[in-house]
């Protein structure tokens, strides 16, 4: 509270205003009139003395406790004069009770009036000094009153704010929402909380205001309190923009990371492909065996109903099945005739060697490649190598590749054998059902076109080849 405001409050409580003196004077005159009536009309007894409550109330309203005390003492004296004039009826007890009642009533009414006056002044002081914008507006859309915070915030005088419809000060983009908020209050009686809009300043800029408003249907008024949240709104906007920039940056980095991951995936596939090709180079003049095994193993896995990610995993790992042939001597690997017992044992080592080459990796593809390399020569009846596994002991991936590998080896030429006809190779796979191959995988094999599995054109699509081209 400023020194000037404090002085005004003390002055108002000590020295009465002219209007207050007028009320006290009117109360004194009224008390004298009542006393005169009580004396003049003896037939009514002391009844008029009870009307002293009216001047007591006037004096209390006019000057609070002081006015109430003055009129209390005055009316007590008048009651005493009446008592003496009428021969002291009912003794001193009557007089004491009337005097005490009038003085106490004056003090009580004065205290109530002072309390109300202090409360009103506190409310007025708060309204005048508040940083919040406080206003009342009519249901017709005009300000009825505004506190100084309005003029400080917007720059308009009180008269300018009250002379125009309040919507004239609202930002055009906020008009629709503001009208909806006013309608919610004036027509549906709803309170409005934390409503924001922009109000024009005298300089032409706009300030963000956050409103709390409620309707008074009886007085047809809106009682509203607003707070200038321009700085906070700008900070919130900056924070949203910053968050958006972060999200955009994360998206950019995520896309870059995705591209990097794709590049790594492609690089990994290429490394695996070239690793498989290194082994194939020594056993297949066409260098296509690796790709055909990848495709046919994927087709078989799909026909078995395996999940897409497992199909892809088996397709990537299948070309590594013969990686162990890197350790097989050319004299054995490319021998055209039948292998000796020692050569056969040497050839069979490629399964265990391939598993060792691929072992110990954290890559799921290499882990599956390891089990395929180790077990794709195991037989369903347990007569295969290197561990003599049987049935479901053999990993499913290895069982799938076993069918794909044998069928491809039969249908394509090798240094040590000619290619079989596709029908003969398919019949051989059927013959080995339940012996070398898992019956379920052979059944899946039967549901796929054998020429597609062999990577060869169907008979009706084959064309004759000129002799010189064959020679080439």
Secondary structure, 3 states (H helix, E strand, C coil): CCHHHHHHHHHHHHCCCHHHHHHHHHHHHHHHHHHHHHHHCHHHCCHHHHHHHHHHHHHHHHHHHHHHHHHHHHHHHHHHHHHHHCCCCCHHHHHHHHHHHHHHHHHHHHHHHHHHHHHHHHHHHHHHHCCCEEEEEECCCEEEEECHHHHHHHCCCHHHHHHCEHHHHECHHHHHHHHHHHHHHHCCCCCEEEEEEEEECCCCCEEEEEEEEEEECCCCEEEEEEEECHHHHHHHHHHHHHHHHHHHHHHHHHHHHHHHHHHHHHHHHHHHHHHHHHHHCCCCCCCCHHHHHHHHHHHHHHHCCCCHHHHHHHHHHHCCCCHHHHHCCHHHHCCCCCCCHHHHHHHHHHHHHHHHHHCCCCCHHHHHHHHHHHHCCCCCCCCCCCCCCCHHHCCHHHHHHHHHHHHHHHHCCECCECCCCHHHHHHHHHHCECCCECHHHHHHHHCCCHHHHHCCCCHHHCCCCCHHHHHC
